[in-house]
Amino acid sequence: MREDPELTNYLTEQIRRTRMTWARLREHGVNEGQELRLDFFYAAPTNRRASELKLYLDEATDYETRVTADNDQWILRGRTHPAGLSLTIVEQWVEWMVAAGLPFECVFDGWGVEIS
């Protein structure tokens, strides 16, 4: 199977962003293993594709998900339940999330977390 350079670059960029975000979280006092809820986003070409991905994620995970429209762009927004996280776990999760969106033509557009 031939590797897709565009997909490889996209995943590399998502992992780079994840490492930057994790470093910022560490600067704000987040520790390895600390329980966090991750907010995540996908850009979708149509409402139908976003809804199909939502159904898949609803069946495969226990995440809270919803589809919204924003300036003619369909967005799937979601949130995980609290889990003990590390950089390695989040990187693996990002890889899974990127792969989960591909069959539905949805682009994983990143994640964030609210800390208090």
C-alpha positions as CSV (number, residue, x, y, z in Angstrom):
1,M,0.0,0.0,0.0
2,R,1.4,3.4,-1.0
3,E,1.6,6.1,1.6
4,D,-0.3,9.3,1.0
5,P,2.2,12.2,1.5
6,E,-0.7,14.7,2.0
7,L,-2.2,12.6,4.8
8,T,1.3,12.0,6.3
9,N,1.9,15.8,6.3
10,Y,-1.5,16.5,7.8
11,L,-1.0,13.9,10.6
12,T,2.5,15.2,11.3
13,E,1.0,18.8,11.6
14,Q,-1.7,17.6,14.0
15,I,0.9,15.8,16.2
16,R,3.1,19.0,16.1
17,R,0.1,21.0,17.3
18,T,-0.7,18.4,19.9
19,R,2.8,18.6,21.3
20,M,2.6,22.4,21.4
21,T,-0.8,22.4,23.1
22,W,0.4,19.8,25.6
23,A,3.5,21.9,26.4
24,R,1.2,24.9,27.1
25,L,-1.1,22.8,29.3
26,R,2.0,21.7,31.3
27,E,3.0,25.3,31.7
28,H,-0.5,25.9,33.2
29,G,0.0,23.2,35.8
30,V,-1.5,20.1,34.0
31,N,0.2,16.9,35.1
32,E,0.6,13.5,33.4
33,G,-2.3,11.4,34.3
34,Q,-4.5,14.3,35.3
35,E,-8.2,13.8,34.3
36,L,-9.3,16.1,31.5
37,R,-12.1,16.5,29.0
38,L,-11.0,17.2,25.5
39,D,-13.0,19.4,23.2
40,F,-12.6,18.5,19.5
41,F,-13.7,19.7,16.1
42,Y,-14.1,18.4,12.6
43,A,-14.7,20.3,9.4
44,A,-17.2,18.5,7.1
45,P,-18.1,19.1,3.5
46,T,-21.8,18.6,4.0
47,N,-24.4,18.1,6.8
48,R,-24.8,14.5,5.7
49,R,-21.1,13.7,6.0
50,A,-20.9,15.4,9.4
51,S,-24.0,13.5,10.6
52,E,-22.5,10.2,9.4
53,L,-19.3,10.9,11.3
54,K,-21.4,11.9,14.4
55,L,-23.3,8.6,14.2
56,Y,-20.0,6.6,13.9
57,L,-18.5,8.4,16.9
58,D,-21.7,8.0,18.9
59,E,-21.5,4.2,18.3
60,A,-17.8,3.9,18.7
61,T,-17.2,6.1,21.8
62,D,-19.0,7.7,24.7
63,Y,-18.2,11.3,23.4
64,E,-20.8,14.1,23.4
65,T,-21.2,15.2,19.8
66,R,-23.2,17.7,17.8
67,V,-23.3,19.1,14.3
68,T,-23.5,22.8,13.6
69,A,-23.3,25.1,10.6
70,D,-20.9,28.0,10.6
71,N,-20.7,30.2,7.5
72,D,-21.6,27.5,5.0
73,Q,-19.2,25.1,6.7
74,W,-20.5,22.1,8.7
75,I,-18.7,21.5,12.0
76,L,-18.9,18.4,14.2
77,R,-18.0,19.5,17.7
78,G,-17.5,17.1,20.5
79,R,-16.2,16.5,24.0
80,T,-14.7,13.4,25.6
81,H,-15.5,12.3,29.2
82,P,-12.8,12.9,31.8
83,A,-9.8,10.6,31.4
84,G,-6.3,10.5,32.8
85,L,-4.1,11.8,30.0
86,S,-0.5,12.0,28.9
87,L,1.2,13.3,25.8
88,T,1.5,9.7,24.4
89,I,-2.2,9.0,25.1
90,V,-3.3,12.3,23.4
91,E,-1.0,11.7,20.4
92,Q,-2.6,8.2,19.9
93,W,-6.0,9.7,20.3
94,V,-5.3,12.3,17.7
95,E,-4.1,9.7,15.2
96,W,-7.4,7.7,15.9
97,M,-9.5,10.9,15.5
98,V,-7.8,11.8,12.2
99,A,-8.4,8.3,10.8
100,A,-12.0,8.3,12.1
101,G,-12.9,11.3,10.0
102,L,-11.3,10.1,6.7
103,P,-14.0,7.7,5.5
104,F,-16.5,10.6,6.0
105,E,-14.4,13.2,4.2
106,C,-14.2,15.1,7.5
107,V,-11.1,16.8,8.6
108,F,-10.0,16.7,12.2
109,D,-9.5,20.3,13.1
110,G,-7.9,20.0,16.4
111,W,-8.7,19.8,20.1
112,G,-8.5,21.9,23.2
113,V,-9.2,21.7,26.9
114,E,-10.7,24.0,29.5
115,I,-8.6,24.2,32.6
116,S,-9.5,26.1,35.7
